[in-house]
Amino acid sequence: MNERRAIIEVHDLTMRFDRVKGFRRKVIGEVRAVDGVSFTLDEGETLALVGESGSGKTTTGRCLVRAVEPTGGSVMYDEDGTMIDVLSLPRKELNRVRQKIRMVFQDPFSSLNPRMTVEQLVAEPLYINKVVTSRAEARARVTELLDMVNLDPNLMSRYPHTFSGGQRQRIAIARTLALDPRVVIADEAVSALDVSIQAQILNLLKELQRDRNLTYLFIAHDLSVVRYQSDRIAIMYLGRIVEISTRDEIFTRPLHPYTELLLASAPVPDPRIKRVHLESIGEIPDPAHRPSGCAFNTRCPYAQQVCRDERPELREAKIDGDSHLVACHLWETLTLSQHGFETSERS
């Protein structure tokens, strides 16, 4: 089997927002929404970005396409064998790269213009990027795209409000695919949908990935969805990645206490499985007032003085030859529970 090559390499990505106060909007501090994030995205894979609300997942995804302008770092994109820094591109060249790195947003009710028909919505990127020159050519391409996402092309004259949430998300996916992207950033793409509809959209995404060799950055918080969809998983906490490994490694052998806590918090639809009780201390801290040392030390039941004094770097944990990165001073001395559960038969 051929080794996958990296299509995107993110190095030390940083996004800081000013904190302002009063009518004159005086700057009184900053919030580090993304704080030195680094990872690679391999061609044809699905990398899931997981964490609580406020961990910086969505901001990271938006930084990759410069929907917000990062304050530091680099995003290297493989364009025809040459790595180019997306963050240093002038606007004209950035628009070219954005055709190949596209986003699917969380809420299909707000991501589609209610005053445009499905045909207009899906065809809009074709016209803007001058992929088509005539209405007939655009309509033929829209028909093809709607077929691709299993929507009846005869409905293209209707407006978004006449469709269900799942159908709207299919329209959004068709619009995303209009420019034949290589990378799709799916930002909580199924979290606003019913569970049965989620399964349909997830299966559609898998089918499109297989047929079109798509690469996904899959931003989510639902661990059951992540387990089904991803090849690798990156765990984020307060703007930093604290653990990265394959899906199976994360779910069966977590190395970071925060990962253990996330897994233990996930509901399991099996009455025979008894949950191991794991305690965290308090809530996620205010990103504007980050704890010193390891950001998780204020909630970690295993924290020691070194955790309060020194910030751990993301480094390789050599276990059975598997690629596993973790940012924890104590990972070698901890025995974390698998899934946060222990199995026992109940009478």
TAWO-V20780 format. One record per residue. N is the residue number from 0. SS is DSSP state (h for helix, s for strand, l for the rest). PHI is phi in whole degrees, 0 to 359 (none if undefined). PSI is psi in whole degrees, 0 to 359 (none if undefined). Layout:
BEGIN
n->N ss->SS phi->PHI psi->PSI
n->N ss->SS phi->PHI psi->PSI
END
This chain:
BEGIN
n->0 ss->l phi->none psi->132
n->1 ss->l phi->287 psi->140
n->2 ss->l phi->286 psi->137
n->3 ss->l phi->288 psi->149
n->4 ss->l phi->255 psi->153
n->5 ss->s phi->287 psi->130
n->6 ss->s phi->263 psi->333
n->7 ss->s phi->223 psi->134
n->8 ss->s phi->236 psi->119
n->9 ss->s phi->256 psi->127
n->10 ss->s phi->235 psi->118
n->11 ss->s phi->51 psi->44
n->12 ss->s phi->291 psi->131
n->13 ss->s phi->227 psi->136
n->14 ss->s phi->223 psi->116
n->15 ss->s phi->241 psi->138
n->16 ss->s phi->245 psi->137
n->17 ss->s phi->288 psi->142
n->18 ss->s phi->263 psi->125
n->19 ss->s phi->240 psi->159
n->20 ss->s phi->217 psi->141
n->21 ss->l phi->81 psi->176
n->22 ss->l phi->298 psi->323
n->23 ss->l phi->277 psi->1
n->24 ss->l phi->52 psi->53
n->25 ss->s phi->291 psi->132
n->26 ss->s phi->284 psi->122
n->27 ss->s phi->243 psi->4
n->28 ss->s phi->165 psi->195
n->29 ss->s phi->213 psi->157
n->30 ss->s phi->244 psi->123
n->31 ss->s phi->270 psi->88
n->32 ss->s phi->290 psi->323
n->33 ss->s phi->231 psi->125
n->34 ss->s phi->230 psi->81
n->35 ss->s phi->76 psi->48
n->36 ss->s phi->273 psi->133
n->37 ss->s phi->224 psi->134
n->38 ss->s phi->193 psi->167
n->39 ss->s phi->242 psi->151
n->40 ss->s phi->238 psi->113
n->41 ss->s phi->273 psi->147
n->42 ss->l phi->301 psi->128
n->43 ss->l phi->85 psi->0
n->44 ss->l phi->259 psi->170
n->45 ss->s phi->243 psi->114
n->46 ss->s phi->257 psi->120
n->47 ss->s phi->268 psi->136
n->48 ss->s phi->251 psi->116
n->49 ss->s phi->235 psi->143
n->50 ss->l phi->170 psi->170
n->51 ss->l phi->292 psi->167
n->52 ss->l phi->301 psi->134
n->53 ss->l phi->92 psi->3
n->54 ss->l phi->278 psi->347
n->55 ss->l phi->103 psi->11
n->56 ss->h phi->297 psi->306
n->57 ss->h phi->296 psi->319
n->58 ss->h phi->298 psi->321
n->59 ss->h phi->300 psi->313
n->60 ss->h phi->298 psi->319
n->61 ss->h phi->292 psi->328
n->62 ss->h phi->296 psi->328
n->63 ss->h phi->297 psi->329
n->64 ss->l phi->252 psi->9
n->65 ss->l phi->58 psi->36
n->66 ss->l phi->293 psi->330
n->67 ss->l phi->237 psi->147
n->68 ss->l phi->273 psi->114
n->69 ss->l phi->297 psi->155
n->70 ss->l phi->267 psi->354
n->71 ss->s phi->186 psi->168
n->72 ss->s phi->94 psi->191
n->73 ss->s phi->215 psi->150
n->74 ss->s phi->234 psi->101
n->75 ss->s phi->270 psi->127
n->76 ss->s phi->242 psi->134
n->77 ss->s phi->278 psi->102
n->78 ss->s phi->253 psi->104
n->79 ss->l phi->55 psi->43
n->80 ss->l phi->88 psi->355
n->81 ss->s phi->246 psi->128
n->82 ss->s phi->278 psi->121
n->83 ss->s phi->240 psi->147
n->84 ss->s phi->273 psi->111
n->85 ss->h phi->300 psi->327
n->86 ss->h phi->286 psi->345
n->87 ss->h phi->254 psi->3
n->88 ss->l phi->283 psi->140
n->89 ss->l phi->292 psi->164
n->90 ss->h phi->305 psi->317
n->91 ss->h phi->297 psi->315
n->92 ss->h phi->288 psi->327
n->93 ss->h phi->298 psi->319
n->94 ss->h phi->299 psi->326
n->95 ss->h phi->293 psi->317
n->96 ss->h phi->291 psi->324
n->97 ss->h phi->297 psi->339
n->98 ss->l phi->293 psi->335
n->99 ss->l phi->258 psi->347
n->100 ss->s phi->237 psi->106
n->101 ss->s phi->242 psi->163
n->102 ss->s phi->239 psi->144
n->103 ss->s phi->245 psi->124
n->104 ss->l phi->267 psi->167
n->105 ss->l phi->294 psi->312
n->106 ss->l phi->256 psi->105
n->107 ss->l phi->290 psi->351
n->108 ss->l phi->279 psi->333
n->109 ss->l phi->249 psi->347
n->110 ss->l phi->276 psi->352
n->111 ss->l phi->247 psi->132
n->112 ss->l phi->293 psi->118
n->113 ss->l phi->292 psi->347
n->114 ss->l phi->266 psi->3
n->115 ss->l phi->246 psi->144
n->116 ss->s phi->285 psi->168
n->117 ss->h phi->301 psi->318
n->118 ss->h phi->301 psi->314
n->119 ss->h phi->294 psi->320
n->120 ss->h phi->297 psi->313
n->121 ss->h phi->286 psi->328
n->122 ss->h phi->278 psi->341
n->123 ss->h phi->306 psi->310
n->124 ss->h phi->296 psi->334
n->125 ss->h phi->293 psi->318
n->126 ss->h phi->290 psi->315
n->127 ss->h phi->300 psi->320
n->128 ss->l phi->265 psi->9
n->129 ss->l phi->57 psi->38
n->130 ss->l phi->282 psi->329
n->131 ss->l phi->237 psi->158
n->132 ss->l phi->237 psi->353
n->133 ss->l phi->220 psi->159
n->134 ss->h phi->298 psi->320
n->135 ss->h phi->296 psi->318
n->136 ss->h phi->294 psi->318
n->137 ss->h phi->296 psi->316
n->138 ss->h phi->297 psi->321
n->139 ss->h phi->296 psi->320
n->140 ss->h phi->290 psi->321
n->141 ss->h phi->296 psi->318
n->142 ss->h phi->302 psi->315
n->143 ss->h phi->297 psi->318
n->144 ss->h phi->291 psi->320
n->145 ss->h phi->293 psi->324
n->146 ss->h phi->298 psi->322
n->147 ss->h phi->298 psi->325
n->148 ss->l phi->258 psi->16
n->149 ss->l phi->63 psi->44
n->150 ss->l phi->242 psi->143
n->151 ss->l phi->291 psi->117
n->152 ss->h phi->300 psi->339
n->153 ss->h phi->293 psi->348
n->154 ss->h phi->267 psi->6
n->155 ss->l phi->292 psi->345
n->156 ss->l phi->273 psi->357
n->157 ss->l phi->274 psi->164
n->158 ss->s phi->262 psi->158
n->159 ss->h phi->304 psi->327
n->160 ss->h phi->294 psi->345
n->161 ss->h phi->273 psi->0
n->162 ss->l phi->251 psi->158
n->163 ss->l phi->283 psi->171
n->164 ss->h phi->299 psi->317
n->165 ss->h phi->296 psi->320
n->166 ss->h phi->295 psi->321
n->167 ss->h phi->297 psi->321
n->168 ss->h phi->292 psi->328
n->169 ss->h phi->296 psi->320
n->170 ss->h phi->297 psi->316
n->171 ss->h phi->298 psi->321
n->172 ss->h phi->293 psi->319
n->173 ss->h phi->300 psi->318
n->174 ss->h phi->297 psi->320
n->175 ss->h phi->296 psi->323
n->176 ss->h phi->278 psi->355
n->177 ss->l phi->303 psi->328
n->178 ss->l phi->258 psi->19
n->179 ss->l phi->53 psi->62
n->180 ss->l phi->289 psi->162
n->181 ss->l phi->260 psi->329
n->182 ss->s phi->236 psi->134
n->183 ss->s phi->238 psi->125
n->184 ss->s phi->262 psi->108
n->185 ss->s phi->262 psi->104
n->186 ss->s phi->266 psi->97
n->187 ss->l phi->51 psi->47
n->188 ss->l phi->292 psi->343
n->189 ss->l phi->238 psi->1
n->190 ss->l phi->291 psi->338
n->191 ss->l phi->269 psi->6
n->192 ss->l phi->250 psi->157
n->193 ss->l phi->297 psi->156
n->194 ss->h phi->301 psi->316
n->195 ss->h phi->296 psi->324
n->196 ss->h phi->287 psi->325
n->197 ss->h phi->305 psi->314
n->198 ss->h phi->299 psi->321
n->199 ss->h phi->295 psi->316
n->200 ss->h phi->291 psi->320
n->201 ss->h phi->297 psi->318
n->202 ss->h phi->295 psi->322
n->203 ss->h phi->297 psi->316
n->204 ss->h phi->299 psi->319
n->205 ss->h phi->296 psi->318
n->206 ss->h phi->296 psi->317
n->207 ss->h phi->294 psi->323
n->208 ss->h phi->297 psi->317
n->209 ss->h phi->294 psi->317
n->210 ss->h phi->283 psi->330
n->211 ss->h phi->242 psi->8
n->212 ss->l phi->52 psi->47
n->213 ss->l phi->280 psi->152
n->214 ss->s phi->246 psi->131
n->215 ss->s phi->245 psi->135
n->216 ss->s phi->257 psi->109
n->217 ss->s phi->255 psi->103
n->218 ss->s phi->270 psi->124
n->219 ss->s phi->200 psi->165
n->220 ss->l phi->236 psi->348
n->221 ss->l phi->276 psi->110
n->222 ss->h phi->290 psi->332
n->223 ss->h phi->293 psi->322
n->224 ss->h phi->293 psi->316
n->225 ss->h phi->298 psi->318
n->226 ss->h phi->297 psi->324
n->227 ss->h phi->286 psi->324
n->228 ss->h phi->264 psi->331
n->229 ss->l phi->264 psi->158
n->230 ss->l phi->261 psi->316
n->231 ss->s phi->232 psi->160
n->232 ss->s phi->227 psi->134
n->233 ss->s phi->246 psi->126
n->234 ss->s phi->263 psi->126
n->235 ss->s phi->249 psi->143
n->236 ss->s phi->215 psi->122
n->237 ss->l phi->48 psi->49
n->238 ss->l phi->85 psi->0
n->239 ss->s phi->233 psi->150
n->240 ss->s phi->275 psi->127
n->241 ss->s phi->253 psi->345
n->242 ss->s phi->198 psi->139
n->243 ss->s phi->221 psi->132
n->244 ss->s phi->193 psi->186
n->245 ss->s phi->291 psi->161
n->246 ss->h phi->304 psi->312
n->247 ss->h phi->295 psi->321
n->248 ss->h phi->296 psi->317
n->249 ss->h phi->297 psi->318
n->250 ss->h phi->279 psi->336
n->251 ss->h phi->251 psi->339
n->252 ss->l phi->215 psi->65
n->253 ss->l phi->294 psi->144
n->254 ss->l phi->249 psi->340
n->255 ss->l phi->258 psi->137
n->256 ss->h phi->303 psi->329
n->257 ss->h phi->292 psi->321
n->258 ss->h phi->298 psi->317
n->259 ss->h phi->302 psi->317
n->260 ss->h phi->296 psi->317
n->261 ss->h phi->299 psi->314
n->262 ss->h phi->295 psi->322
n->263 ss->h phi->290 psi->338
n->264 ss->h phi->275 psi->347
n->265 ss->l phi->282 psi->130
n->266 ss->l phi->291 psi->146
n->267 ss->l phi->238 psi->121
n->268 ss->l phi->278 psi->56
n->269 ss->l phi->214 psi->111
n->270 ss->l phi->293 psi->346
n->271 ss->l phi->278 psi->349
n->272 ss->s phi->264 psi->123
n->273 ss->s phi->261 psi->128
n->274 ss->s phi->283 psi->135
n->275 ss->l phi->283 psi->129
n->276 ss->l phi->283 psi->119
n->277 ss->l phi->241 psi->135
n->278 ss->l phi->251 psi->134
n->279 ss->l phi->246 psi->157
n->280 ss->l phi->258 psi->115
n->281 ss->l phi->73 psi->197
n->282 ss->l phi->252 psi->171
n->283 ss->l phi->300 psi->132
n->284 ss->l phi->294 psi->162
n->285 ss->l phi->294 psi->124
n->286 ss->h phi->301 psi->338
n->287 ss->h phi->283 psi->345
n->288 ss->h phi->227 psi->72
n->289 ss->l phi->288 psi->142
n->290 ss->l phi->295 psi->153
n->291 ss->l phi->286 psi->162
n->292 ss->l phi->68 psi->222
n->293 ss->l phi->289 psi->128
n->294 ss->l phi->297 psi->338
n->295 ss->l phi->272 psi->358
n->296 ss->l phi->296 psi->334
n->297 ss->l phi->287 psi->345
n->298 ss->l phi->242 psi->352
n->299 ss->l phi->278 psi->125
n->300 ss->l phi->288 psi->348
n->301 ss->l phi->256 psi->1
n->302 ss->l phi->302 psi->139
n->303 ss->l phi->236 psi->180
n->304 ss->h phi->299 psi->323
n->305 ss->h phi->298 psi->330
n->306 ss->h phi->291 psi->330
n->307 ss->h phi->276 psi->337
n->308 ss->h phi->265 psi->324
n->309 ss->l phi->234 psi->135
n->310 ss->l phi->277 psi->122
n->311 ss->l phi->286 psi->142
n->312 ss->l phi->267 psi->153
n->313 ss->l phi->288 psi->115
n->314 ss->s phi->222 psi->164
n->315 ss->s phi->285 psi->133
n->316 ss->l phi->255 psi->110
n->317 ss->l phi->278 psi->105
n->318 ss->s phi->226 psi->111
n->319 ss->l phi->54 psi->28
n->320 ss->l phi->78 psi->359
n->321 ss->s phi->280 psi->149
n->322 ss->l phi->279 psi->112
n->323 ss->l phi->217 psi->117
n->324 ss->s phi->252 psi->139
n->325 ss->s phi->213 psi->145
n->326 ss->l phi->247 psi->84
n->327 ss->l phi->205 psi->131
n->328 ss->l phi->292 psi->332
n->329 ss->l phi->251 psi->5
n->330 ss->l phi->304 psi->327
n->331 ss->l phi->288 psi->338
n->332 ss->l phi->261 psi->352
n->333 ss->l phi->266 psi->146
n->334 ss->l phi->242 psi->98
n->335 ss->l phi->270 psi->150
n->336 ss->l phi->286 psi->143
n->337 ss->l phi->281 psi->122
n->338 ss->l phi->70 psi->353
n->339 ss->l phi->74 psi->16
n->340 ss->s phi->230 psi->158
n->341 ss->s phi->232 psi->140
n->342 ss->s phi->272 psi->133
n->343 ss->l phi->209 psi->140
n->344 ss->l phi->282 psi->129
n->345 ss->l phi->262 psi->141
n->346 ss->l phi->282 psi->none
END
